[in-house]
């Protein structure tokens, strides 16, 4: 279901948006809707990627080898 929304924009912004919409062969309304949907989608992807990264960090990484003994760390 789509709904109409009224927004107020500066005339110079509207002019630039119209120009961008014409370049993509879309109406101003279609162009603005696509930009907003894309922005929300990018935000959702960012949140998902961040959650995956945090899970990986909590789990840790096995880098191979064995833990060093105290004597090995402080060898001179």
C-alpha positions as CSV (number, residue, x, y, z in Angstrom):
1,X,0.0,0.0,0.0
2,X,1.4,3.4,-0.9
3,X,0.4,6.6,0.7
4,X,1.0,10.2,-0.2
5,X,3.3,12.3,2.0
6,X,3.9,16.0,1.9
7,X,7.4,17.4,2.4
8,X,8.8,20.8,2.3
9,X,12.1,21.3,0.5
10,X,14.1,24.4,-0.6
11,X,13.5,25.2,-4.2
12,X,17.1,24.6,-5.1
13,X,16.9,21.1,-3.7
14,X,13.8,20.4,-5.6
15,X,15.4,21.6,-8.8
16,X,18.4,19.3,-8.3
17,X,16.1,16.4,-7.5
18,X,14.0,16.9,-10.6
19,X,17.2,17.0,-12.7
20,X,18.4,13.7,-11.1
21,X,15.0,12.1,-11.7
22,X,14.9,13.2,-15.4
23,X,18.4,11.6,-15.8
24,X,17.0,8.3,-14.5
25,X,13.8,8.7,-16.6
26,X,11.6,8.7,-13.4
27,X,9.1,11.1,-11.9
28,X,10.2,13.2,-9.0
29,X,8.0,11.1,-6.7
30,X,9.4,7.8,-8.0
31,X,13.0,9.1,-7.7
32,X,12.5,10.3,-4.1
33,X,10.8,7.0,-3.1
34,X,13.7,5.0,-4.6
35,X,16.3,7.1,-2.8
36,X,14.5,6.7,0.5
37,X,14.1,2.9,0.1
38,X,17.8,2.6,-0.9
39,X,18.8,4.6,2.2
40,X,16.8,2.4,4.5
41,X,18.1,-0.7,2.8
42,X,21.7,0.4,3.2
43,X,21.1,1.2,6.9
44,X,19.6,-2.3,7.4
45,X,22.6,-3.9,5.7
46,X,25.0,-1.9,7.9
47,X,23.2,-3.0,11.0
48,X,23.3,-6.7,9.9
49,X,27.0,-6.4,9.0
50,X,27.8,-4.8,12.3
51,X,26.0,-7.5,14.3
52,X,27.9,-10.2,12.3
53,X,31.2,-8.5,13.1
54,X,30.4,-8.1,16.8
55,X,29.5,-11.8,16.9
56,X,32.8,-12.7,15.3
57,X,34.8,-10.5,17.7
58,X,33.1,-12.1,20.7
59,X,33.8,-15.6,19.4
60,X,37.4,-14.7,18.6
61,X,39.7,-16.1,15.9
62,X,42.0,-19.1,16.0
63,X,45.3,-17.8,14.6
64,X,47.1,-21.2,14.8
65,X,50.0,-22.1,17.0
66,X,50.0,-22.7,20.7
67,X,49.9,-20.2,23.6
68,X,53.3,-19.0,24.7
69,X,54.6,-20.0,28.1
70,X,55.6,-17.3,30.5
71,X,59.3,-18.2,30.1
72,X,59.0,-17.9,26.3
73,X,57.5,-14.4,26.5
74,X,60.2,-13.0,28.8
75,X,63.2,-14.8,27.2
76,X,66.2,-12.5,26.7
